[in-house]
Amino acid sequence: MESWWGPLAAFGSSVTWTLGAARYAVLSSSYSAAAINTSRALVALAFLVPALVWVSGGVPSASAELWSVSAASWGYFTISAVASLALGDVVFFGAMRRLGVPTAMAIASGYPVWSALVGVLFYGESLVPAAVAGLAMVVVGVALVILRAPLTAGAHDGRLRTERGVGIAFAFATSFFWALNTWAVSRGSIGVSPVTGNVARMSLALVLCPTIAFFARGPRRAVALSSRDLKKSFPAFFLEGVCGTLFFYYGLRHSPLAVAATLSSLSPALSYGLGLATRRERFDFLRSLGIFLVIIGLAALLGFG
């Protein structure tokens, strides 16, 4: 059973990200992604720092543990913070605003495909037939999702096609950034505990995100959420920003990269199901088929792992 904790944690990160993204999509109409992630990092550190002090046995031990993180791991954590919290989420939020959460996730969550292609092109790895079939299903599924994606509500007719095109481009860019983040965390986590690693990542985000938020152009140029919105968003920040990041980190550290990447990318189906249950999404057969082809294809990539 112990060997299943890593994959289970990776899947848990899909669940928490699905719930968190639903709230982030609401906030994105009023705040930049960087401003949201600044508050997200603050909430996460409010829990992770005391947790690090507790598991380390005191403040001196916690400080020593952070200082013991190698320069290489700090470099990987910096890449991770940029590719996810600082830059990756900026383009993802842009995709959400234009395509909706399930469609943006269905495209962006194809990031395990990047891992497969990198393994084949640069590391001499071969794809087993199940993985080749999985890649084909992901490509077909994403194509269906794009073709059936609903247009942005409230957009002017002359901008609909442009808005959707930009959203699709942002979603594909997000998949690249998320693949980079997954690789960086898997490398930086070697020899570093999940709590220590996430304190490092969120500390870096707390420097990068306010800087980006200050220069962001959007509905509001706030550097962080208002106290009112922070209170409303606290459950999502805790569930996804604290629990989800620990799940993600632990899953990558205790599972093969392709396995953890696949299991952590199952949010499209979960998000679409949540949207249908809350009546925020309308049922569309071909779109549903596309999303589930993406999920089945990603699962087939477990053969690659």
Buried (B, 14 or more C-beta within 10 A) or exposed (E): EEEEEBBBBBBBBBBBBBBBBBBBBBBBEBBBBBBBBBBBBBBBBBBBBEBBBEBBEEEEEBEEBBEEBEEEBBEBBBBBBBBBBBBBBBBBBBBBBBBBBBBBBBBBBBBBBBBBBBBBEEEEBEBEEBBBBBBEBBBBBBEBBBEBBBBBEEBEEEEEEEBBEBBBBBBBBBBBBBBBBBBBBBBBBEEBBBBBBBBBBBBBBBEBBBEBBBEBEBEBEBBBBEEEBBEBBBEBBBBBBBBBBBBBBBBBBBBBBBBBBBBBBBBBBBBBBBBBEEEBBEEBEEBBBBBBBBBBBBBBBBBBB
